């Protein structure tokens, strides 16, 4: 009796700090800032005063990893709320080749249903069909059908990959307007007035944005060829210019306006069970692609986003909803080579055409007396022409790998069959080999037969950049893999863990906060202990028996 009393007193003692630390949120707010690299977070965090400052005072993982090789938007967003790496989500790239597809270019977009008659890679029907695993929202709904799942984003693939297959309200900017997908529930009543207000705003020209003091040092024109420059743009736009709207703080503002309206109208976080909203803030990516990461444009964009997020959280505070936030990114990025070269990185370069998969395919066709293109390329994925006879394929792969390796801008080339035969990496993501990075985003049938890794600091956009894209991401290198992961809730005790973690860890971590059971075998991530003290939000796992 006395022993038991002592035991319960002791149990209370160790339980008390955990109870104070562990939130039980009624609303999960999951925010992805597209292309918000760990480097940008490090560069700007001391200057944030709004929402990003608030999140920096929560639990901070400055080295979150989108650990896989395919550091693109769709794979990245597919990891954030599924607990899974792209090899498991099936989202191996923004698009891939399916040589059996009816369409002429054989390109399949990650967030489409290509079986819809008349669709093409340019005119596609948005769908979550290719996502092979459930999202956190879907798991919450399965446990509690009363859970509401809402997804809002500046890109269709961000909305779909974070929302999943069953969403109560799903809205994304399609280049002209916010739209949803077929088969969705009726639009919430706030959507129509939001859309007309946005249309009215778009119809008005916008003046240049002011340059904050700290951005002045970045305000400098960088020539990029053809008489063009980047580095000094202030986001003014003509009436109706939707392209300029998209690559500006206006898009992120619109997203958060719609998200706020939906939270209020649907009373998210005020029902009997937890709800979730995912928000894809896409403008940082468009700004990075259009102007690079180190000019006045990115400075204005990130400070505007910080302020707008601050207003958004202030609004949530006033609503009294008990919410928890995670903010991360789908991939990192780095600056355009022209500015990198004058900023102490003289080895930065653009692809120079010396790695030409089509020419390598033609050469192998001549050497081995084969017909057809032999090799087909889509980004870093290289596919063997499917009409090649089975018995000829091994020799073609060997020769193609040899020739690709000789290209001066190629770092490595990995053979798909070898990658597929590997097991998944279990060490921290900063230690992974190139083969392990490729393994984490390899899905047979969608990924290439060969995966090409370019050398560090090689930007796969030829000079002079056309079509408004001057910088990009998508490489095997850490500047594209590393992203911040920030957790915040009211009362969170600040701590920082600089060691590497994965974005796949987000789902089990959030699940622990709402008491949702997720079988470990179904995911790749692990629950992160957000409790600054000895307590933990993570479920107790029975220790493995001693051997
Ligand atoms: Zn992206």
Boltz pocket constraint, residues with backbone or C-beta under 6 A from the ligand:
constraints:
  - pocket:
      binder: B
      contacts: [[A, 34], [A, 35], [A, 72], [A, 73], [A, 74], [A, 285], [A, 330], [A, 331]]
      max_distance: 6.0
